[in-house]
Amino acid sequence: MRILDRYIILLFLRFFSLALGAFSGIYLLVDFIEKVDDFIEHHAAWHLYFAFFLNKLPTIISQITPLAVLLATFLTVAGLSRNGELTAMFSGGIGLARILRPLFLLTLFIVFVNFSVNEYLLPATTEKMNHIFHHQVRKKPITILKEGGTWLRDENRIVHIRAMEPQRMVLQGIVIYTLNDSFQITLSEEAARANYDGHGWIAESALVRRFDPATGAVTHFSRVVQKPLSFHKPPEEFRTADAKREELNFQQLRHYAVKLEMEGFDAASYRVDMHSRLATPFSSFIMTFLGVPFALRGSRRAGVAMGLAVGIAIGMVYFFLQATLTAFGYSALLPPLVAAWSANLIFLLLGLWLFLTLEA
């Protein structure tokens, strides 16, 4: 590795580490202030505080990495320009592309590391974090999310849901078993789809079966076009169960989406999350394209304050756009691939345009 490459890489890593540490600390502080009331209200043990935020840290670092890359790129290039080092390199016959090559290669390595963390580490730490907060602190009932769907209990009912879409207020592949005091099934309600109308769940083309508790034989069978289900949990209470999707990596989400589609269910939201597992880490590379031209345009007056302002502004716009497009994907207004990658494509084109106008 050439001395110039080592110098640029070390300069970038210093700014990247500082930015990652600072943003992660701020994120942790804000999240602690938001969550501390729940811990105090439920009289959580002190070690749960530590365990929760320790398991939350990898998620925070993964989410903050693109913003840290943007700020580090901005400060690295702006510092080289402001100190006259870029001018000296140009005078020595070194072009801008050669100067920036180690930055882009290092960013690609960061993308690979971030994806690996999301794929292999985050599912385990997110599962532990959700278990601590929802079950050990808030004492919520444990929801089992397996390949076959979600199982939960509601009073004297056992409910199986193949797929849930709380954002769209839709349940797919729902089966409700009503039990008597002897834990024998007296009623089953089955529907391919149920929608929440603001008061309860309305099943479409529901199959209703009544059983004789003594013999287990079917005593009544009917199909109802639209039927209010004897299950009253609102969509908000499915947030915990739906959060289980955060514990799935790319391969698991793809496998689950294929299984749902083979069974005739809508898997759009799962495919959006699947593609997002790839698109989100790659955003770090996009931020490098944005950071360089912004730094060169304002290099004479660029400092930490301006770098923070530019980084936060671009980061807010990116995350707002990404969240909006993801919501469109969940609602089936956009194809999953488009919903997950459009924000990256838009910002990549913006970065390329800034590079072209800079060279002009």
C-alpha positions in Angstrom: 0.0 0.0 0.0 1.4 3.4 -1.0 2.1 6.0 1.7 -0.6 8.3 0.2 -3.2 5.6 0.5 -2.3 4.9 4.1 -2.4 8.5 4.9 -5.9 9.0 3.4 -7.3 5.8 4.9 -6.0 6.7 8.4 -7.4 10.2 8.1 -10.8 8.8 7.1 -10.8 6.2 9.8 -10.0 8.8 12.5 -13.0 10.9 11.4 -15.2 7.9 10.9 -14.5 6.5 14.4 -15.2 9.9 16.0 -18.4 10.3 14.1 -19.6 6.8 14.8 -18.8 7.2 18.5 -20.5 10.6 18.8 -23.6 9.7 16.8 -24.0 6.3 18.7 -23.6 8.1 22.0 -26.4 10.6 21.1 -28.6 7.8 19.8 -28.1 5.8 23.0 -28.9 8.9 25.1 -32.1 9.7 23.3 -33.2 6.0 23.3 -32.4 5.8 27.1 -34.5 8.9 27.8 -37.3 7.4 25.7 -37.2 3.9 27.3 -36.2 4.7 30.9 -39.9 5.4 31.9 -40.9 1.9 30.9 -38.0 0.4 33.0 -38.9 2.5 36.0 -42.6 1.9 35.7 -42.2 -1.9 35.6 -39.5 -1.9 38.4 -36.9 -3.5 36.1 -33.7 -4.8 37.6 -30.6 -2.7 37.0 -28.9 -5.5 34.9 -31.8 -5.3 32.4 -30.9 -1.7 31.6 -27.4 -2.7 30.8 -28.4 -5.9 28.8 -31.0 -4.0 26.8 -28.7 -1.2 25.6 -25.7 -3.5 25.1 -27.8 -5.6 22.7 -29.2 -2.4 21.1 -25.7 -1.1 20.4 -25.1 -3.2 17.2 -28.4 -2.0 15.7 -27.5 1.6 16.5 -24.0 1.3 14.9 -25.5 -0.4 11.8 -28.0 2.4 11.4 -25.5 5.2 12.1 -22.7 3.9 9.8 -24.0 5.6 6.6 -24.2 9.0 8.4 -20.7 8.5 9.9 -19.3 7.6 6.5 -20.8 10.7 5.0 -19.3 12.9 7.7 -15.9 11.2 7.6 -15.8 11.6 3.8 -16.7 15.2 3.9 -14.1 16.1 6.6 -11.4 14.0 5.0 -11.7 15.6 1.5 -12.4 19.1 2.9 -9.4 18.9 5.1 -7.1 17.8 2.3 -8.4 20.6 0.2 -8.3 23.3 2.9 -4.7 22.4 3.8 -3.5 22.6 0.2 -2.7 18.9 0.1 -5.1 18.3 -2.8 -3.3 21.0 -4.8 0.1 19.5 -4.0 -1.2 16.1 -5.2 -2.6 17.6 -8.4 0.7 19.3 -9.0 2.5 15.9 -8.6 0.4 14.5 -11.4 -2.1 12.5 -9.2 -5.6 12.8 -10.4 -8.8 13.1 -8.3 -9.9 9.6 -9.1 -6.6 8.1 -7.9 -6.8 10.2 -4.7 -10.3 9.0 -3.9 -9.8 5.4 -4.8 -8.8 4.3 -1.3 -11.9 6.0 0.1 -14.3 4.2 -2.2 -12.5 0.8 -1.6 -12.6 1.3 2.1 -16.3 2.3 1.9 -17.0 -0.9 0.0 -15.3 -2.9 2.8 -17.5 -1.1 5.3 -20.6 -2.0 3.3 -19.5 -5.7 3.4 -18.9 -5.6 7.1 -22.2 -3.8 7.8 -24.1 -6.4 5.7 -22.3 -9.2 7.6 -23.3 -7.7 10.9 -26.9 -7.3 9.8 -27.0 -10.9 8.5 -25.3 -12.8 11.3 -25.1 -10.6 14.5 -28.2 -8.4 14.5 -30.8 -11.1 14.4 -29.4 -12.6 17.7 -29.0 -9.3 19.4 -32.3 -7.9 18.2 -34.1 -11.0 19.5 -32.4 -10.7 22.9 -33.2 -7.0 23.0 -36.9 -7.5 22.1 -37.2 -10.3 24.7 -35.8 -8.1 27.4 -38.0 -5.1 26.7 -41.3 -6.7 25.8 -41.2 -9.8 28.0 -38.9 -9.3 30.9 -39.6 -5.5 31.4 -43.1 -5.0 30.1 -44.3 -8.5 30.9 -46.0 -9.0 27.5 -47.0 -12.5 26.6 -44.4 -14.3 24.4 -45.4 -14.6 20.8 -43.9 -17.5 18.9 -42.9 -16.6 15.3 -41.7 -19.6 13.3 -41.8 -20.7 9.7 -45.3 -21.8 10.1 -46.5 -18.4 11.4 -47.4 -16.8 14.7 -49.1 -18.4 17.6 -50.6 -16.4 20.5 -53.2 -16.7 23.2 -56.2 -14.3 23.7 -58.3 -15.2 26.8 -59.8 -18.7 26.0 -58.6 -18.6 22.4 -55.5 -19.9 20.7 -54.8 -17.9 17.5 -52.6 -18.9 14.6 -51.7 -16.2 12.0 -49.7 -17.2 8.9 -48.6 -13.6 8.1 -49.5 -10.2 9.6 -49.4 -6.7 8.2 -50.0 -4.3 11.1 -49.2 -1.3 8.8 -52.0 -2.3 6.5 -54.2 -3.6 9.3 -54.4 -7.0 7.6 -54.0 -10.6 8.9 -53.5 -13.5 6.5 -54.1 -17.1 7.1 -55.8 -16.7 10.4 -57.3 -19.6 12.5 -58.9 -19.1 15.9 -59.6 -22.0 18.2 -62.0 -21.3 21.1 -61.5 -23.6 24.1 -63.8 -24.5 27.0 -62.7 -24.8 30.7 -61.5 -28.3 30.0 -59.2 -27.0 27.1 -61.3 -28.8 24.5 -62.0 -27.0 21.2 -65.6 -25.9 20.8 -65.3 -23.5 17.9 -62.9 -22.8 15.1 -62.9 -19.8 12.8 -60.7 -19.9 9.7 -60.1 -17.2 7.0 -57.5 -16.5 4.4 -57.7 -12.7 5.2 -59.0 -10.4 7.9 -59.1 -6.6 7.8 -59.4 -4.3 10.8 -62.3 -1.8 10.5 -61.5 0.3 13.5 -63.6 -1.8 15.9 -62.7 -5.4 15.2 -61.3 -7.9 12.7 -63.6 -8.7 9.8 -62.8 -12.0 8.0 -63.5 -12.5 4.3 -65.1 -15.8 3.4 -64.7 -17.3 6.8 -65.2 -21.0 7.6 -66.9 -21.6 11.0 -67.0 -25.0 12.6 -68.5 -25.9 16.0 -67.5 -29.1 17.8 -69.0 -31.3 20.4 -66.7 -31.1 23.4 -67.4 -34.6 24.4 -66.7 -36.4 21.1 -64.8 -33.8 19.1 -67.2 -34.2 16.2 -68.2 -31.3 14.0 -71.8 -30.3 14.9 -72.1 -27.2 12.7 -70.3 -26.0 9.5 -70.8 -22.8 7.6 -69.1 -20.4 5.3 -69.7 -16.7 5.9 -68.8 -14.0 3.3 -67.9 -11.4 6.0 -67.7 -12.3 9.7 -66.6 -10.4 12.7 -64.0 -12.6 14.4 -64.1 -13.4 18.1 -60.6 -12.0 18.4 -60.3 -8.4 19.5 -56.6 -7.5 19.7 -56.1 -4.2 17.8 -53.3 -3.8 15.2 -51.2 -1.9 17.7 -50.8 -5.0 19.8 -49.3 -6.8 16.9 -46.3 -4.5 16.9 -44.5 -6.8 19.2 -45.1 -9.8 17.1 -44.3 -7.9 13.9 -41.1 -6.8 15.5 -40.0 -10.4 15.3 -39.4 -9.7 11.6 -36.5 -7.6 12.6 -34.9 -10.8 13.9 -34.8 -12.4 10.5 -31.9 -12.0 8.1 -31.9 -11.7 4.3 -31.9 -15.5 3.7 -34.7 -16.1 6.3 -36.9 -13.4 4.9 -36.4 -14.7 1.3 -37.3 -18.2 2.4 -40.3 -17.0 4.4 -41.5 -14.8 1.4 -41.2 -17.7 -1.0 -43.2 -20.0 1.4 -46.0 -17.4 1.8 -46.3 -16.9 -2.0 -46.4 -20.6 -2.7 -49.3 -20.9 -0.2 -51.1 -18.0 -2.0 -50.5 -15.3 0.6 -49.2 -11.7 0.0 -45.5 -11.5 0.9 -44.9 -7.9 -0.4 -43.8 -6.5 3.0 -41.5 -9.4 3.6 -39.9 -8.9 0.2 -39.5 -5.1 1.0 -37.7 -6.0 4.2 -35.6 -8.6 2.4 -34.4 -6.1 -0.2 -33.8 -3.5 2.5 -31.3 -5.9 4.1 -29.1 -5.3 1.1 -30.0 -1.7 0.3 -29.4 -0.3 3.7 -25.8 -1.3 4.1 -25.1 -0.2 0.5 -26.2 3.4 1.4 -22.8 3.9 3.0 -21.2 3.7 -0.5 -23.8 6.2 -1.8 -22.9 8.6 1.0 -19.3 8.7 -0.2 -20.5 9.9 -3.6 -22.4 12.7 -1.9 -19.7 13.7 0.6 -16.9 14.3 -1.9 -18.5 16.9 -4.1 -20.1 18.7 -1.1 -16.6 18.9 0.5 -14.9 20.1 -2.7 -17.5 22.8 -3.3 -17.2 24.2 0.3 -13.6 23.2 1.0 -12.3 26.7 1.9 -14.9 27.2 4.7 -15.6 23.5 5.5 -15.1 22.5 9.1 -16.6 20.2 11.7 -19.7 22.4 12.2 -20.4 22.5 8.4 -19.7 18.8 8.1 -22.2 18.1 10.9 -24.8 20.3 9.3 -24.4 18.8 5.8 -24.2 15.2 7.2 -27.4 15.6 9.4 -29.3 17.4 6.6 -28.5 14.8 4.0 -29.1 12.0 6.5 -32.5 13.3 7.5 -33.6 13.7 3.8 -32.3 10.2 3.0 -33.9 8.4 5.9 -37.2 10.3 5.4 -37.2 9.3 1.7 -36.3 5.7 2.5 -39.0 5.4 5.2 -41.6 6.9 2.8 -40.7 4.6 -0.1 -40.6 1.6 2.3 -44.2 2.5 3.4 -45.2 2.6 -0.2 -43.7 -0.9 -0.7 -45.6 -2.2 2.4 -48.8 -0.8 0.9 -48.1 -2.4 -2.4 -48.0 1.0 -4.1 -44.5 0.2 -5.3 -42.8 -3.1 -6.2 -40.6 -4.3 -3.2 -37.3 -4.0 -5.2 -38.2 -0.4 -6.2 -39.3 0.6 -2.7 -36.1 -0.7 -1.1 -33.6 0.6 -3.6 -35.1 3.9 -5.0 -33.6 6.1 -2.3 -30.2 4.7 -3.0 -30.6 5.2 -6.7 -31.9 8.8 -6.3 -29.0 9.8 -4.1 -26.5 8.0 -6.3 -27.7 10.0 -9.3 -27.5 13.2 -7.2 -23.9 12.4 -6.3 -23.0 11.6 -9.9 -24.6 14.9 -11.0 -22.6 16.8 -8.4 -19.4 15.2 -9.6 -20.2 16.1 -13.2 -21.0 19.7 -12.5 -17.9 19.9 -10.3 -15.6 18.8 -13.1 -17.3 21.2 -15.4 
